[in-house]
Amino acid sequence: MPPGLRRLATALWQVGPVLAPPASTRSGPAWADSTAGTGFRSARGAQAKHQRRMQLLLALGSVLLMLIAAGWAVFFVVNGLWLIVPLDMAMVATGAASLVMSRRGELRNASLLLLGNLFVFIGAICVFLDVPSSQVPRATHHFFLSLGASAYLLFRAERALLRHGVALLFLAAFVVFASCEAAIVTPYALPDDMRVAGTWANNILAVLTLYLVLHVMQADVVARNEQEDELRTALDEQQLVLHYQPQIGAGGQVIGAEALVRWVHPQRGMVSPGEFIPLAEQTGLILPLGAWVMREACAQLLRWSEDPRMAPLTLAVNVSAQQFRQPDAVARLDAVLGRQGIDPTRLKIELTESMLVSDIEDTIAKMTAMKTRGVGFSLDDFGTGYSSLSYLKRLPLDQLKIDQSFVRDVLTDPNDAAIARTVVSLGQSLGLSVIAEGVETEGQRAFLADIGCEAYQGYLFSRPLPVDVFEAFVRERAGL
């Protein structure tokens, strides 16, 4: 590796956050633009309803934990078992903290806190307190079943490791305690006469909790099926439209745009991409949706080619991982380019950095084939994934895109400022242009300009616009 790149690699390692995706990183293709756009009725729809169900489930679980733990604490105090009371108080505190987090909307943190502590608490109770005997079986481990189902539901939108791993951990714990008498006999083990009533109570509560979780799951399935049908209808009946967010050059002129999809529902109005894009990815509808975006974007480029003021613009279109992994991805692009007859150099395909994690050789081969057609490539959300510099220098890229999560705090967070500088330096070393997304203030733009970034995209200049409004915006900026 050349000395310049080696120094940049060292800088990337030192700033650290560039190697891990921040919590605010958007999911889904960039053309979804799930974090932008006012006027979305995001409080409606399957995703929003799921969030409200999860918030209610966490709140109920937290309150139930506090009530049960407080009840047992009183029971142990009455029976003089004072050394067990701190465990119950810790569970009360966990329930209270989880309740506060869930009411604030911090569902992920509340879920991790509640489920993590409950795994430890219930495991400790099974091992040290609820010691099975020939007269009274163990019952506390039955809560692992409902907690495993809850974990799968709460982490439904998370990565597979978290979504499946936590649920399987609870189910594995249930299997262990149900299949053997694993326990450590201590003076604190509860006598059978105390455990008889507790066995009935725990079994009833565990069954009721499992029923509640199954009810929420069933409601989610119904809502998801309904929205999947609606999304299929939207594709068939052309309810989708593209909006265009301007990309601005150093001189303030419009140099291009990013195509962003919108769903204009006949009853619900403008539906947030954050609501339907995850569903499209889960159901495979992202393939016809992405194909429609590409066709419409190329058709728009063809229309712009007839207008001297619009013809020089580039149009960025994000391609989802599922689209790009199709064996005939290159042939599909050729078909669209041939049908529309556009200048391929006006089309810029944006790939997310996370796409480079798997099958990098296939990705490079397809990019190279598309590059020979004249199509440009931009690496979107740069700095939030795990791409290697050795792979990066092999990719036929034209542009790096600084992720908005770094731009947002570039004036206040030294780490974000260092990442922005590093990305710009890396782009210059590799002969790539650099564009920053999420630019919202003049201070951010000035900082980016000072470090050598000469292209910007964000609300400082414009929100995503319908095509006629975008064209008027281009004409207005050209007259400045």
C-alpha positions in Angstrom: 0.0 0.0 0.0 1.4 3.5 -0.9 2.6 5.6 2.1 -0.2 8.1 1.6 -2.9 5.4 1.8 -1.1 3.8 4.8 -1.3 7.1 6.7 -5.0 7.4 5.8 -5.6 3.9 7.0 -4.0 4.8 10.3 -6.2 7.8 10.6 -9.3 5.7 9.9 -8.3 3.3 12.7 -7.7 6.1 15.2 -11.0 7.8 14.7 -12.7 4.5 15.4 -16.4 5.4 14.8 -15.9 5.2 11.0 -15.6 1.4 11.4 -19.0 0.9 13.1 -22.4 2.0 12.0 -23.9 4.7 14.2 -27.3 4.1 15.7 -28.8 6.8 13.5 -27.7 5.2 10.2 -30.7 4.8 8.0 -31.6 1.4 6.7 -32.7 0.5 3.2 -31.7 2.0 -0.1 -30.8 5.7 -0.2 -33.6 6.4 -2.6 -35.9 5.5 0.3 -34.7 8.6 2.1 -36.3 7.3 5.3 -35.0 10.1 7.4 -36.2 13.0 5.3 -39.3 14.7 4.1 -41.9 16.5 6.1 -45.6 15.9 5.8 -45.4 12.1 6.1 -48.2 10.5 8.0 -45.7 8.1 9.7 -48.0 7.8 12.8 -50.2 5.5 10.6 -49.4 2.2 9.0 -48.0 -1.2 10.0 -44.6 0.0 11.1 -45.9 2.8 13.3 -48.5 0.4 14.8 -45.8 -2.1 15.5 -43.8 0.5 17.3 -46.8 1.4 19.4 -47.4 -2.2 20.2 -43.8 -2.7 21.2 -43.9 0.4 23.4 -47.1 -1.0 25.1 -45.6 -4.4 25.4 -42.5 -3.0 27.1 -44.5 -0.8 29.4 -46.8 -3.7 30.5 -43.8 -6.0 30.9 -42.0 -3.4 33.1 -45.1 -2.7 35.2 -45.7 -6.5 35.6 -42.1 -7.1 36.6 -42.3 -4.3 39.3 -45.5 -5.7 40.7 -44.4 -9.3 40.8 -41.0 -8.4 42.3 -42.5 -6.0 44.8 -45.0 -8.7 45.8 -42.3 -11.3 46.3 -40.2 -8.8 48.3 -43.1 -8.3 50.7 -43.5 -12.1 51.0 -39.8 -12.6 51.8 -39.8 -9.8 54.3 -42.8 -11.3 56.1 -41.0 -14.7 56.2 -37.8 -13.2 57.3 -35.8 -14.0 54.2 -34.1 -10.6 54.0 -31.1 -11.6 52.0 -33.4 -12.4 49.0 -35.1 -9.0 49.1 -32.2 -7.1 47.3 -32.8 -9.3 44.2 -36.4 -8.3 44.1 -35.5 -4.6 44.6 -33.1 -4.9 41.7 -35.9 -6.3 39.5 -38.2 -3.4 40.6 -35.4 -0.9 39.6 -35.0 -2.7 36.2 -38.7 -2.5 35.6 -38.8 1.2 36.5 -35.8 2.1 34.3 -37.3 0.1 31.4 -40.6 1.8 31.8 -39.0 5.3 31.7 -37.0 4.4 28.5 -40.0 2.9 26.8 -42.1 6.0 27.5 -39.3 8.1 26.0 -39.3 6.0 22.9 -36.0 4.4 23.6 -37.4 1.0 22.7 -34.1 -0.7 21.8 -32.3 0.3 24.9 -35.4 -0.5 27.1 -35.6 -4.0 25.4 -31.9 -4.7 26.0 -32.1 -3.6 29.6 -35.2 -5.5 30.5 -34.4 -8.7 28.7 -30.8 -8.8 29.7 -31.5 -8.3 33.4 -34.4 -10.7 33.3 -32.2 -13.4 31.8 -29.8 -13.0 34.7 -32.5 -12.7 37.4 -34.6 -15.7 36.3 -31.5 -17.8 35.8 -30.3 -16.9 39.3 -33.8 -17.8 40.8 -33.8 -21.1 38.9 -30.4 -22.0 40.2 -30.4 -20.8 43.8 -34.1 -20.4 44.9 -36.5 -22.4 42.8 -34.7 -25.7 43.4 -36.9 -28.6 42.1 -37.9 -31.5 44.3 -39.8 -34.7 43.9 -42.9 -33.0 45.4 -42.7 -29.6 43.7 -41.3 -29.0 40.2 -39.4 -25.9 39.1 -41.7 -23.3 37.5 -39.7 -20.1 37.1 -38.0 -21.3 33.9 -41.3 -21.2 32.1 -40.9 -17.4 31.8 -38.0 -18.1 29.4 -40.5 -19.2 26.7 -42.5 -15.9 26.7 -39.3 -13.9 27.0 -37.8 -15.7 24.0 -40.9 -14.9 21.9 -40.8 -11.3 23.2 -37.1 -10.9 22.2 -37.9 -12.1 18.7 -40.7 -9.6 18.4 -38.9 -6.6 20.0 -35.7 -7.1 17.9 -37.6 -7.9 14.7 -36.0 -5.1 12.7 -32.5 -5.7 14.1 -29.7 -7.6 12.6 -30.0 -11.4 12.4 -27.5 -12.0 15.3 -29.6 -9.9 17.7 -33.0 -10.9 16.3 -32.4 -14.6 16.5 -29.5 -14.8 19.0 -31.4 -13.3 22.0 -34.5 -15.4 21.3 -32.5 -18.6 21.0 -30.6 -17.8 24.2 -33.9 -17.7 26.2 -35.2 -20.8 24.5 -31.9 -22.6 25.2 -32.1 -21.7 28.8 -35.7 -23.1 29.0 -34.5 -26.4 27.5 -31.7 -26.6 30.0 -33.8 -26.0 33.1 -36.7 -28.1 31.8 -34.5 -31.1 31.0 -32.4 -31.3 34.1 -32.5 -30.4 37.7 -29.6 -27.9 37.4 -29.4 -26.1 40.7 -27.1 -25.2 43.6 -28.5 -26.1 47.0 -27.8 -23.3 49.5 -29.5 -22.2 52.7 -31.5 -19.7 50.6 -33.3 -22.4 48.6 -37.0 -22.0 49.2 -38.8 -24.8 51.0 -41.4 -26.8 49.2 -44.3 -25.4 51.2 -43.4 -21.9 50.0 -42.8 -23.0 46.4 -46.2 -24.7 45.9 -48.1 -21.4 45.7 -45.3 -19.8 43.7 -45.4 -22.7 41.2 -49.1 -22.0 40.4 -48.6 -18.3 40.3 -45.5 -18.5 38.0 -47.1 -20.9 35.6 -50.3 -18.8 35.3 -48.3 -15.6 34.7 -45.9 -17.3 32.2 -48.9 -18.6 30.2 -50.7 -15.3 30.2 -47.5 -13.5 29.2 -46.9 -15.9 26.3 -50.5 -15.4 25.2 -50.1 -11.6 25.2 -46.9 -11.9 23.0 -48.6 -14.3 20.6 -51.5 -11.9 20.3 -49.2 -9.0 19.4 -47.4 -11.3 16.9 -50.7 -12.2 15.3 -51.7 -8.5 15.0 -48.4 -7.7 13.4 -48.8 -10.5 10.9 -52.2 -9.2 9.9 -51.0 -5.6 9.6 -48.0 -6.7 7.6 -50.1 -8.8 5.2 -52.4 -5.9 4.6 -49.6 -3.4 3.9 -47.9 -5.9 1.6 -51.0 -6.2 -0.4 -51.3 -2.4 -0.5 -47.7 -2.1 -1.6 -48.3 -4.6 -4.4 -51.3 -2.5 -5.5 -49.1 0.7 -5.4 -46.7 -0.9 -7.8 -49.5 -2.1 -10.1 -51.4 1.2 -10.0 -48.5 3.5 -10.2 -49.0 5.2 -6.8 -45.2 5.7 -6.5 -43.4 8.9 -7.6 -39.9 10.1 -7.6 -38.7 13.2 -5.9 -35.4 14.8 -6.5 -33.0 16.3 -4.0 -30.5 18.8 -5.6 -26.8 18.2 -5.4 -24.9 21.5 -5.2 -21.4 22.3 -6.5 -18.8 24.6 -5.0 -20.1 27.6 -6.9 -23.7 27.1 -5.7 -24.9 25.7 -9.0 -27.0 22.5 -9.3 -24.8 19.7 -10.6 -27.2 16.8 -10.2 -29.8 15.2 -8.0 -30.6 12.1 -6.1 -33.8 10.2 -6.9 -35.9 9.4 -3.9 -39.1 7.3 -3.9 -42.4 8.4 -2.5 -45.7 6.5 -2.1 -48.8 8.6 -2.6 -51.5 6.4 -1.0 -55.0 7.2 -2.2 -56.4 7.3 1.3 -53.4 7.8 3.6 -51.6 10.4 1.6 -47.8 10.5 1.6 -46.5 7.4 3.2 -43.0 7.5 4.8 -40.4 5.4 3.1 -39.3 4.3 6.5 -42.7 2.5 6.7 -42.7 0.6 3.4 -39.1 0.1 2.4 -38.3 -2.3 5.3 -41.4 -4.3 4.3 -40.3 -4.3 0.6 -36.9 -5.7 1.6 -38.4 -8.4 3.8 -40.9 -9.6 1.2 -38.8 -9.3 -1.9 -40.8 -6.5 -3.3 -37.7 -4.4 -3.2 -36.8 -6.0 -6.6 -39.8 -4.7 -8.6 -39.7 -1.5 -6.6 -36.0 -0.9 -7.4 -36.5 -1.8 -11.0 -39.3 0.8 -11.2 -37.1 3.4 -9.7 -34.3 2.7 -12.2 -36.7 2.8 -15.2 -38.3 6.1 -14.0 -35.0 7.7 -13.3 -33.7 6.9 -16.7 -36.9 8.1 -18.4 -36.5 11.4 -16.5 -32.9 11.7 -17.7 -34.1 11.2 -21.3 -36.7 14.0 -20.8 -34.0 16.3 -19.3 -31.6 15.6 -22.3 -34.0 17.7 -24.4 -33.6 20.7 -22.2 -30.2 22.5 -22.4 -30.5 23.6 -18.8 -31.2 20.1 -17.5 -29.1 18.0 -19.8 -25.8 18.5 -17.9 -27.2 17.2 -14.6 -26.3 13.7 -13.2 -29.0 11.6 -11.5 -28.0 9.4 -8.6 -30.0 6.2 -8.2 -29.3 3.8 -5.3 -29.4 0.1 -6.1 -30.3 -2.2 -3.2 -28.2 -5.2 -2.2 -30.8 -7.6 -3.5 -30.9 -5.9 -6.9 -27.2 -5.9 -7.2 -26.8 -9.5 -6.2 -29.1 -10.7 -9.0 -27.1 -12.8 -11.5 -28.5 -10.8 -14.4 -28.0 -7.3 -12.8 -25.8 -6.1 -15.6 -28.1 -7.4 -18.3 -31.1 -5.7 -16.6 -29.2 -2.3 -16.6 -28.3 -2.8 -20.2 -32.0 -3.4 -21.0 -33.0 -0.1 -19.3 -30.2 1.9 -20.9 -31.0 0.5 -24.3 -34.7 1.1 -24.0 -34.4 4.7 -22.8 -31.4 5.6 -25.1 -29.9 7.9 -22.5 -26.3 9.1 -22.1 -25.1 6.6 -19.5 -22.6 9.1 -18.1 -25.5 11.1 -16.7 -26.5 8.1 -14.5 -24.8 7.6 -11.2 -25.4 4.4 -9.3 -25.1 4.6 -5.5 -24.0 1.5 -3.5 -24.0 1.4 0.2 -20.8 0.4 2.0 -22.5 -2.5 3.8 -23.0 -4.2 0.4 -19.2 -4.7 0.2 -19.2 -7.1 3.1 -20.3 -10.2 1.1 -19.0 -11.5 -2.2 -16.8 -8.5 -3.0 -15.4 -10.2 -6.1 -18.8 -10.4 -7.7 -19.5 -6.8 -6.7 -16.3 -5.6 -8.4 -17.0 -7.7 -11.5 -20.5 -6.2 -11.9 -19.3 -2.7 -11.2 -16.6 -3.0 -13.8 -19.0 -4.3 -16.4 -21.4 -1.4 -15.7 -18.5 1.0 -15.7 -17.6 0.0 -19.3 -21.1 1.2 -20.3 -20.3 4.7 -19.0 -22.3 4.5 -15.8 -20.7 6.2 -12.7 -20.6 4.9 -9.2 -20.8 6.6 -5.8 -20.2 4.9 -2.5 -23.1 6.0 -0.3 -23.1 6.3 3.5 -19.3 6.1 3.5 -17.8 5.6 6.9 -20.7 3.6 8.4 -19.7 0.2 7.2 -16.8 -2.2 7.3 -15.2 -1.9 3.8 -11.5 -2.5 3.6 -9.1 0.0 2.0 -7.6 -2.8 0.0 -11.1 -3.4 -1.5 -11.9 0.3 -1.8 -8.9 1.0 -4.1 -10.1 -1.9 -6.4 -13.6 -0.6 -6.8 -14.3 1.4 -10.0 -15.7 4.3 -8.0 -16.2 7.9 -9.1 -17.3 9.4 -5.8 -17.4 9.0 -2.0 -20.4 10.3 -0.1 -19.9 11.4 3.5 -22.7 10.1 5.6 -25.1 12.6 7.2 -24.5 11.1 10.6 -21.0 12.6 10.5 -22.0 15.8 8.9 -24.7 16.5 11.5 -22.2 17.1 14.4 -19.1 18.0 12.3 -18.9 21.4 14.1 -19.2 20.0 17.6 -17.8 16.5 17.6 -14.0 16.3 17.0 -14.4 12.6 15.9 -16.9 13.5 13.2 -14.7 16.4 12.1 -11.7 14.0 11.8 -13.8 11.5 9.9 -14.9 14.1 7.4 -11.3 15.3 6.9 -10.2 11.7 6.4 -12.9 10.9 3.9 -12.0 13.9 1.8 -8.3 13.1 2.0 -9.0 9.5 1.0 -11.1 10.7 -1.9 -8.3 13.0 -3.1 -5.7 10.2 -2.8 -7.8 7.9 -4.8 -8.8 10.5 -7.4 -12.5 10.4 -6.4 -14.9 13.3 -5.9 -16.5 13.7 -2.5 -20.0 14.8 -1.7 -21.5 15.4 1.7 -25.1 14.6 2.5 -27.3 16.0 5.2 -25.8 19.5 5.1 -28.3 21.7 7.0 -26.4 24.8 8.1 -24.0 27.3 6.5 -21.5 26.5 9.2 -21.4 22.8 8.1 -21.0 23.8 4.4 -18.2 26.2 5.2 -16.3 23.6 7.2 -16.7 21.0 4.5 -15.5 23.6 1.9 -12.5 24.4 4.0 -11.4 20.7 4.1 -11.8 20.3 0.3 -15.3 18.9 -0.1 -16.9 20.7 -3.0 -20.3 19.1 -3.4 -23.2 19.1 -1.0 -26.7 17.8 -0.5 -29.1 18.7 2.2 -31.8 20.8 3.6 -29.6 23.9 3.6 -30.2 24.0 -0.1 -33.4 22.1 -0.6 -35.6 19.2 0.5 -36.4 16.5 -2.0 -38.7 18.1 -4.6 -41.3 16.9 -7.2 -39.9 17.0 -10.7 -41.6 20.3 -11.8 -40.5 22.1 -8.6 -37.0 20.7 -8.9 -36.7 22.0 -12.5 -37.8 25.4 -11.4 -35.2 25.2 -8.6 -32.5 24.5 -11.2 -33.5 27.4 -13.3 -33.6 29.7 -10.3 -30.1 28.6 -9.1 -28.8 29.1 -12.7 -29.8 32.7 -12.5 -27.9 33.5 -9.3 
